[in-house]
Amino acid sequence: MISEEDNILLIDKKGKKYMVKCRGKFHSHYGVLDLNEVVGKDYGIKIKTHRGDEFIVLKPTFIDYIEKMRKMPQIIQSKDAAMIVAITGLNRGDKVVEGGIGSGALTIFLANVIYPGKIYSYEIREDFAEIAEKNIKEHKIDNVFIKMKDIYGGIEEKNVDLVALDIPEPEKVVENAYDSLKFGGFIFAYTPSIEQMLRFREKAKDYFKIKTIECILREYESKKLGTRPKTLMVGHTGFLTFGRKIF
Ligand SMILES: C[S@@+](CC[C@H](N)C(=O)[O-])C[C@H]1O[C@@H](n2cnc3c(N)ncnc32)[C@H](O)[C@@H]1O
């Protein structure tokens, strides 16, 4: 049952998504929705604007949540986060160290995957940590621990399954990550540029078995004249380099 405290996902007739708190009025291109009508009902109900246009009310998944939450620094997109799980086999109960938290997008993704396992996120900027903390709180997860520390200075956790890095110089963390990881665990570095990726690989190759991939996503659309790839796509996000501790 939907309560006033819930974030709900509204989808309009064109499929556009909006994430809002379930209270008061919501103003859209199609008119005004009275969200009080939704309180106490079950997800899946449809409500009409004062002009008669219908919206469906859904429970946001964590992917919807990441898409719609407030972001400050560039996030790791869910397609790339999913590759982390696909390659490392990250699972329920695992322990993750992250540097840095940014807006908390990767954090929320991984925290959902490993729950009730814990994620320890190192961050140096108070303003970003505040945004991430707010996003995490809103999403109601309690397995994330933000540490206001420079990850280049060391990692306190031991027996870690994954060290995930989205920082400018991930190569500076290689030795400390090696000591923190359990055998079979992974280091992951997200690097937008080739030069960053090469610097990380050069350092990491002496400690880990490494590989680098890119995740290129191409969506298709169906129109009257036929089905074909969409004209516009995201050309590049980042290089994903993985290293497994097997030596
Ligand atoms: C691109 S953002 C991370 C975005 C995040 N992966 C997401 O998906 O929302 C990079 C973050 O790393 C932080 N950072 C940079 N150097 C750091 C360091 N040495 N230790 C900890 N955090 C660091 C920055 O302040 C910034 O918040």
The ligand as an SDF file (V2000), in Angstrom:
LIG
                    3D

 27 29  0  0  0  0  0  0  0  0999 V2000
   33.0660   10.9350  -10.7840 C   0  0  0  0  0  0  0  0  0  0  0  0
   32.7480   11.0370   -9.1110 S   0  0  0  0  0  0  0  0  0  0  0  0
   32.1390    9.4340   -8.6750 C   0  0  0  0  0  0  0  0  0  0  0  0
   30.7330    9.1860   -9.1650 C   0  0  0  0  0  0  0  0  0  0  0  0
   30.1520    7.9080   -8.6290 C   0  0  0  0  0  0  0  0  0  0  0  0
   30.8810    6.7600   -9.1180 N   0  0  0  0  0  0  0  0  0  0  0  0
   28.6770    7.7760   -9.0360 C   0  0  0  0  0  0  0  0  0  0  0  0
   28.3340    6.8360   -9.7780 O   0  0  0  0  0  0  0  0  0  0  0  0
   27.8510    8.6000   -8.5830 O   0  0  0  0  0  0  0  0  0  0  0  0
   34.3580   10.9700   -8.3990 C   0  0  0  0  0  0  0  0  0  0  0  0
   34.3350   11.2170   -6.8920 C   0  0  0  0  0  0  0  0  0  0  0  0
   35.5950   10.8190   -6.3580 O   0  0  0  0  0  0  0  0  0  0  0  0
   35.9340   11.7230   -5.3340 C   0  0  0  0  0  0  0  0  0  0  0  0
   37.3790   11.6090   -5.1340 N   0  0  0  0  0  0  0  0  0  0  0  0
   38.3730   12.0740   -5.9290 C   0  0  0  0  0  0  0  0  0  0  0  0
   39.5800   11.7350   -5.4270 N   0  0  0  0  0  0  0  0  0  0  0  0
   39.3320   11.0210   -4.2960 C   0  0  0  0  0  0  0  0  0  0  0  0
   40.1770   10.4080   -3.3110 C   0  0  0  0  0  0  0  0  0  0  0  0
   41.4920   10.4710   -3.4160 N   0  0  0  0  0  0  0  0  0  0  0  0
   39.6010    9.7380   -2.2830 N   0  0  0  0  0  0  0  0  0  0  0  0
   38.2500    9.6910   -2.1710 C   0  0  0  0  0  0  0  0  0  0  0  0
   37.4080   10.2650   -3.0640 N   0  0  0  0  0  0  0  0  0  0  0  0
   37.9360   10.9190   -4.1040 C   0  0  0  0  0  0  0  0  0  0  0  0
   35.4420   13.0690   -5.8800 C   0  0  0  0  0  0  0  0  0  0  0  0
   35.3030   14.0270   -4.8600 O   0  0  0  0  0  0  0  0  0  0  0  0
   34.1290   12.6700   -6.5270 C   0  0  0  0  0  0  0  0  0  0  0  0
   33.0680   12.7550   -5.6020 O   0  0  0  0  0  0  0  0  0  0  0  0
  1  2  1  0
  2  3  1  0
  2 10  1  0
  3  4  1  0
  4  5  1  0
  5  6  1  0
  5  7  1  0
  7  8  2  0
  7  9  1  0
 10 11  1  0
 11 12  1  0
 11 26  1  0
 12 13  1  0
 13 14  1  0
 13 24  1  0
 14 15  1  0
 14 23  1  0
 15 16  2  0
 16 17  1  0
 17 18  1  0
 17 23  2  0
 18 19  1  0
 18 20  2  0
 20 21  1  0
 21 22  2  0
 22 23  1  0
 24 25  1  0
 24 26  1  0
 26 27  1  0
M  CHG  2   2   1   9  -1
M  END
$$$$
